[in-house]
């Protein structure tokens, strides 16, 4: 495994993060166009979908890097895991949306959102790892 200099690692994170954030934004726009603003405003489907997909992709990446990463594993981990998927997943948006739902008195939606986010995120990561272990 090669070690990246702090500057090179930071550039990898920045480039991956910019791409991940742009993808997250486009998915949010697409889901708003698909479902309509009133539905997306009532329940954060886009954030839920991005977090579930991001967790699945993180599991696939972690599994792949563990088996096949080789000498570029650190570079790929920093670029794709920390950067791309870190910019793509939206836990900070999740936290904000939870608080907003609680403040609006939407306790059922807030509970459902928290349970689904946790369950789909953990499940997605486990499925991703299992797929990569089987594909090994």
ZASERO-868682 format. One record per residue: x, y, z of N, C-alpha, C in turn. Coordinates in nm, 3 decimals, padded with zeros to 5 digits, always signed. Each point is the difference from the previous one (the first is absolute). Layout:
# residues N
SITE    neast   nnorth      nup   caeast  canorth     caup    ceast   cnorth      cup
SITE        X        Y        Z        X        Y        Z        X        Y        Z
...
# end
This chain:
# residues 136
SITE    neast   nnorth      nup   caeast  canorth     caup    ceast   cnorth      cup
SITE  +00.084  -00.117  +00.000  -00.084  +00.117  +00.000  +00.089  +00.123  +00.000
SITE  -00.023  +00.089  -00.095  +00.079  +00.123  -00.004  -00.066  +00.106  +00.088
SITE  +00.083  +00.083  +00.060  -00.051  +00.106  +00.085  -00.006  +00.129  -00.080
SITE  -00.113  +00.068  +00.006  -00.017  +00.126  -00.069  +00.047  +00.114  +00.088
SITE  +00.060  +00.101  -00.062  +00.035  +00.119  +00.077  -00.129  +00.069  +00.043
SITE  +00.004  +00.077  +00.108  -00.122  +00.069  +00.043  -00.061  +00.090  -00.108
SITE  +00.083  +00.064  -00.080  -00.052  +00.087  -00.106  -00.070  -00.082  -00.108
SITE  +00.061  -00.109  -00.043  -00.060  -00.085  -00.103  -00.129  -00.062  +00.052
SITE  +00.001  -00.047  +00.124  -00.121  -00.057  +00.059  -00.111  +00.103  +00.006
SITE  +00.033  +00.123  +00.038  -00.099  +00.107  +00.007  -00.059  +00.032  -00.138
SITE  +00.083  +00.000  -00.101  -00.049  +00.024  -00.137  -00.094  -00.113  -00.043
SITE  +00.036  -00.124  +00.033  -00.088  -00.114  -00.031  -00.135  +00.014  +00.070
SITE  +00.002  +00.035  +00.128  -00.125  +00.017  +00.075  -00.082  +00.114  -00.061
SITE  +00.065  +00.109  -00.034  -00.072  +00.116  -00.055  -00.064  -00.034  -00.134
SITE  +00.074  -00.066  -00.088  -00.056  -00.035  -00.131  -00.114  -00.101  +00.014
SITE  +00.022  -00.103  +00.080  -00.106  -00.098  +00.022  -00.121  +00.061  +00.067
SITE  +00.024  +00.085  +00.100  -00.110  +00.064  +00.072  -00.083  +00.090  -00.090
SITE  +00.066  +00.073  -00.089  -00.073  +00.087  -00.093  -00.090  -00.083  -00.091
SITE  +00.053  -00.109  -00.050  -00.080  -00.088  -00.087  -00.116  -00.062  +00.078
SITE  +00.026  -00.045  +00.121  -00.105  -00.060  +00.082  -00.110  +00.098  +00.035
SITE  +00.038  +00.122  +00.034  -00.099  +00.102  +00.033  -00.085  +00.035  -00.122
SITE  +00.063  +00.009  -00.116  -00.074  +00.029  -00.123  -00.098  -00.113  -00.032
SITE  +00.042  -00.125  +00.018  -00.090  -00.113  -00.022  -00.117  +00.003  +00.096
SITE  +00.027  +00.028  +00.126  -00.106  +00.007  +00.101  -00.100  +00.109  -00.039
SITE  +00.049  +00.115  -00.042  -00.087  +00.110  -00.039  -00.089  -00.040  -00.118
SITE  +00.059  -00.064  -00.100  -00.077  -00.041  -00.118  -00.105  -00.106  +00.034
SITE  +00.032  -00.090  +00.090  -00.099  -00.099  +00.043  -00.115  +00.069  +00.073
SITE  +00.031  +00.097  +00.083  -00.105  +00.076  +00.068  -00.090  +00.072  -00.098
SITE  +00.059  +00.061  -00.101  -00.080  +00.069  -00.104  -00.086  -00.100  -00.076
SITE  +00.059  -00.112  -00.037  -00.075  -00.100  -00.077  -00.117  -00.056  +00.081
SITE  +00.022  -00.027  +00.128  -00.108  -00.054  +00.083  -00.109  +00.104  +00.023
SITE  +00.038  +00.126  +00.012  -00.099  +00.106  +00.015  -00.084  +00.011  -00.127
SITE  +00.064  -00.008  -00.115  -00.073  +00.004  -00.127  -00.091  -00.122  -00.014
SITE  +00.048  -00.116  +00.045  -00.074  -00.125  -00.014  -00.119  -00.006  +00.096
SITE  +00.025  +00.029  +00.128  -00.103  -00.015  +00.102  -00.083  +00.126  +00.023
SITE  +00.058  +00.115  -00.034  -00.066  +00.128  +00.026  +00.046  +00.062  +00.129
SITE  +00.009  +00.131  +00.000  +00.050  +00.074  +00.116  -00.081  -00.025  +00.127
SITE  -00.134  -00.006  -00.004  -00.074  -00.022  +00.125  +00.036  -00.132  +00.069
SITE  +00.020  -00.106  -00.078  +00.034  -00.130  +00.059  +00.141  +00.002  +00.057
SITE  +00.094  +00.057  -00.076  +00.139  +00.005  +00.044  +00.016  +00.093  +00.121
SITE  -00.083  +00.101  +00.008  +00.003  +00.090  +00.116  -00.056  -00.069  +00.124
SITE  -00.102  -00.083  -00.019  -00.062  -00.070  +00.113  +00.089  -00.110  +00.057
SITE  +00.075  -00.068  -00.088  +00.086  -00.110  +00.044  +00.125  +00.000  -00.088
SITE  +00.120  -00.002  +00.059  +00.124  +00.014  -00.075  +00.042  -00.129  -00.074
SITE  -00.076  -00.035  -00.101  +00.028  -00.121  -00.077  +00.138  +00.004  -00.066
SITE  +00.040  +00.115  -00.051  +00.129  +00.009  -00.071  +00.116  -00.029  +00.095
SITE  -00.003  +00.059  +00.118  +00.107  -00.025  +00.097  +00.001  -00.146  +00.043
SITE  -00.116  -00.056  +00.022  -00.010  -00.141  +00.036  +00.060  -00.088  -00.109
SITE  -00.034  +00.027  -00.125  +00.051  -00.079  -00.112  +00.151  +00.015  -00.014
SITE  +00.050  +00.121  +00.013  +00.144  +00.024  -00.013  +00.077  -00.069  +00.113
SITE  -00.051  +00.007  +00.122  +00.068  -00.066  +00.111  +00.000  -00.152  -00.015
SITE  -00.111  -00.056  -00.044  -00.006  -00.146  -00.021  +00.095  -00.041  -00.112
SITE  -00.004  +00.071  -00.112  +00.088  -00.032  -00.113  +00.147  +00.022  +00.038
SITE  +00.026  +00.110  +00.068  +00.138  +00.028  +00.042  +00.055  -00.107  +00.094
SITE  -00.083  -00.049  +00.088  +00.043  -00.107  +00.091  +00.028  -00.129  -00.077
SITE  -00.085  -00.032  -00.095  +00.024  -00.118  -00.085  +00.132  +00.015  -00.075
SITE  +00.021  +00.116  -00.060  +00.124  +00.023  -00.076  +00.122  -00.003  +00.091
SITE  -00.013  +00.051  +00.122  +00.112  -00.005  +00.095  +00.034  -00.145  +00.035
SITE  -00.103  -00.082  +00.016  +00.025  -00.142  +00.027  +00.069  -00.068  -00.117
SITE  -00.046  +00.030  -00.121  +00.064  -00.057  -00.118  +00.145  +00.045  -00.011
SITE  +00.024  +00.128  +00.023  +00.137  +00.053  -00.008  +00.089  -00.063  +00.107
SITE  -00.048  -00.005  +00.123  +00.081  -00.057  +00.109  +00.032  -00.146  -00.029
SITE  -00.099  -00.075  -00.046  +00.023  -00.140  -00.033  +00.098  -00.017  -00.114
SITE  -00.014  +00.083  -00.102  +00.091  -00.009  -00.115  +00.142  +00.037  +00.039
SITE  +00.014  +00.109  +00.076  +00.134  +00.043  +00.042  +00.068  -00.105  +00.089
SITE  -00.077  -00.066  +00.084  +00.057  -00.102  +00.088  +00.057  -00.117  -00.080
SITE  -00.062  -00.032  -00.112  +00.044  -00.115  -00.080  +00.094  +00.037  -00.114
SITE  -00.026  +00.115  -00.063  +00.069  +00.030  -00.126  +00.069  +00.136  -00.003
SITE  +00.003  +00.071  +00.111  +00.050  +00.137  +00.000  +00.145  +00.015  -00.042
SITE  +00.083  -00.089  +00.042  +00.141  +00.004  -00.037  +00.070  +00.128  +00.040
SITE  +00.098  +00.038  -00.081  +00.081  +00.116  +00.036  -00.075  +00.132  -00.015
SITE  -00.111  +00.002  -00.071  -00.077  +00.123  -00.015  -00.117  +00.009  +00.098
SITE  -00.008  -00.091  +00.097  -00.117  -00.003  +00.088  -00.017  +00.128  +00.080
SITE  +00.107  +00.058  +00.049  -00.012  +00.123  +00.078  -00.049  +00.115  -00.088
SITE  +00.052  +00.008  -00.120  -00.044  +00.105  -00.094  -00.149  -00.016  -00.032
SITE  -00.042  -00.122  -00.027  -00.142  -00.025  -00.030  -00.088  +00.022  +00.121
SITE  +00.046  -00.040  +00.118  -00.077  +00.020  +00.123  -00.023  +00.149  +00.024
SITE  +00.105  +00.079  -00.016  -00.011  +00.144  +00.025  -00.087  +00.067  -00.107
SITE  +00.022  -00.034  -00.126  -00.075  +00.062  -00.109  -00.147  -00.041  +00.002
SITE  -00.025  -00.132  +00.007  -00.137  -00.050  -00.014  -00.075  -00.010  +00.133
SITE  +00.066  -00.050  +00.104  -00.068  -00.018  +00.128  -00.016  +00.131  +00.075
SITE  +00.112  +00.065  +00.030  -00.005  +00.125  +00.076  -00.056  +00.114  -00.085
SITE  +00.047  +00.009  -00.124  -00.041  +00.111  -00.087  -00.136  -00.019  -00.063
SITE  -00.008  -00.088  -00.100  -00.123  -00.017  -00.077  -00.119  -00.039  +00.088
SITE  +00.013  -00.109  +00.074  -00.113  -00.046  +00.082  -00.023  +00.090  +00.121
SITE  +00.106  +00.060  +00.053  -00.017  +00.097  +00.108  -00.077  +00.122  -00.046
SITE  +00.026  +00.045  -00.123  -00.075  +00.112  -00.055  -00.139  -00.038  -00.047
SITE  -00.017  -00.126  -00.033  -00.128  -00.049  -00.052  -00.102  -00.026  +00.110
SITE  +00.042  -00.068  +00.107  -00.094  -00.030  +00.107  -00.028  +00.127  +00.079
SITE  -00.111  +00.000  +00.068  -00.050  +00.126  +00.052  -00.045  -00.010  +00.145
SITE  +00.085  -00.049  +00.086  -00.043  -00.014  +00.138  -00.027  +00.135  +00.065
SITE  +00.076  +00.101  -00.040  -00.028  +00.133  +00.056  -00.136  +00.049  -00.045
SITE  -00.037  -00.027  -00.122  -00.134  +00.036  -00.047  -00.105  -00.081  +00.075
SITE  +00.031  -00.126  +00.027  -00.090  -00.084  +00.079  -00.028  +00.064  +00.136
SITE  +00.104  +00.044  +00.066  -00.015  +00.060  +00.132  -00.088  +00.125  -00.005
SITE  +00.025  +00.084  -00.097  -00.079  +00.121  -00.015  -00.146  -00.034  -00.027
SITE  -00.025  -00.094  -00.089  -00.137  -00.037  -00.034  -00.072  -00.063  +00.118
SITE  +00.072  -00.077  +00.080  -00.060  -00.058  +00.121  -00.047  +00.111  +00.095
SITE  +00.088  +00.096  +00.025  -00.034  +00.108  +00.091  -00.118  +00.081  -00.055
SITE  -00.001  +00.026  -00.130  -00.111  +00.075  -00.059  -00.132  -00.075  +00.015
SITE  +00.001  -00.132  -00.023  -00.123  -00.078  +00.017  -00.045  +00.002  +00.146
SITE  +00.094  -00.012  +00.093  -00.035  +00.004  +00.143  -00.057  +00.137  +00.035
SITE  +00.063  +00.106  -00.049  -00.050  +00.134  +00.029  -00.139  +00.024  -00.059
SITE  -00.031  -00.066  -00.113  -00.133  +00.013  -00.061  -00.101  -00.094  +00.066
SITE  +00.044  -00.078  +00.097  -00.090  -00.091  +00.069  -00.028  -00.127  -00.079
SITE  +00.083  -00.032  -00.100  -00.019  -00.120  -00.083  +00.076  -00.117  +00.062
SITE  -00.041  -00.039  +00.118  +00.072  -00.102  +00.076  -00.004  -00.137  -00.067
SITE  -00.111  -00.035  -00.062  -00.009  -00.128  -00.068  +00.095  -00.005  -00.120
SITE  -00.002  +00.106  -00.082  +00.091  +00.006  -00.115  +00.146  +00.000  +00.047
SITE  +00.029  +00.076  +00.105  +00.138  +00.005  +00.051  +00.045  -00.138  +00.047
SITE  -00.087  -00.071  +00.069  +00.034  -00.135  +00.047  +00.019  -00.096  -00.117
SITE  -00.091  +00.005  -00.094  +00.010  -00.085  -00.118  +00.128  +00.028  -00.077
SITE  +00.030  +00.125  -00.018  +00.121  +00.041  -00.072  +00.126  -00.050  +00.070
SITE  +00.007  +00.015  +00.132  +00.117  -00.045  +00.076  +00.016  -00.151  -00.011
SITE  -00.109  -00.074  +00.017  +00.006  -00.146  -00.005  +00.041  -00.049  -00.140
SITE  -00.064  +00.056  -00.103  +00.033  -00.041  -00.137  +00.143  +00.037  -00.037
SITE  +00.045  +00.118  +00.039  +00.137  +00.043  -00.033  +00.102  -00.095  +00.063
SITE  -00.022  -00.031  +00.126  +00.092  -00.090  +00.069  -00.005  -00.140  -00.061
SITE  -00.119  -00.054  -00.015  -00.015  -00.138  -00.050  +00.052  -00.013  -00.143
SITE  -00.035  +00.093  -00.087  +00.045  -00.010  -00.139  +00.150  +00.027  -00.013
SITE  +00.051  +00.092  +00.082  +00.144  +00.028  -00.005  +00.084  -00.119  +00.043
SITE  -00.033  -00.058  +00.114  +00.074  -00.117  +00.050  -00.021  -00.119  -00.094
SITE  -00.124  -00.022  -00.043  -00.028  -00.112  -00.091  +00.073  +00.017  -00.132
SITE  +00.000  +00.122  -00.053  +00.069  +00.025  -00.126  +00.148  -00.030  +00.010
SITE  +00.062  +00.044  +00.108  +00.143  -00.027  +00.018  +00.026  -00.150  +00.013
SITE  -00.084  -00.069  +00.076  +00.017  -00.145  +00.016  -00.019  -00.074  -00.132
SITE  -00.099  +00.040  -00.080  -00.022  -00.062  -00.130  +00.119  +00.027  -00.092
SITE  +00.048  +00.123  +00.000  +00.116  +00.032  -00.082  +00.122  -00.083  +00.035
SITE  +00.028  -00.013  +00.129  +00.113  -00.084  +00.043  -00.023  -00.147  -00.037
SITE  -00.123  -00.049  +00.020  -00.028  -00.140  -00.033  +00.015  -00.026  -00.149
SITE  -00.047  +00.092  -00.083  +00.014  -00.016  -00.145  +00.147  -00.008  -00.039
SITE  +00.082  +00.088  +00.057  +00.142  -00.001  -00.033  +00.071  -00.124  +00.055
SITE  -00.045  -00.051  +00.113  +00.060  -00.123  +00.055  -00.036  -00.119  -00.087
SITE  -00.122  -00.005  -00.049  -00.044  -00.110  -00.088  +00.070  +00.011  -00.135
SITE  +00.011  +00.123  -00.051  +00.062  +00.021  -00.132  +00.149  -00.025  +00.004
SITE  +00.060  +00.015  +00.120  +00.140  -00.013  +00.030  +00.085  -00.059  -00.101
# end
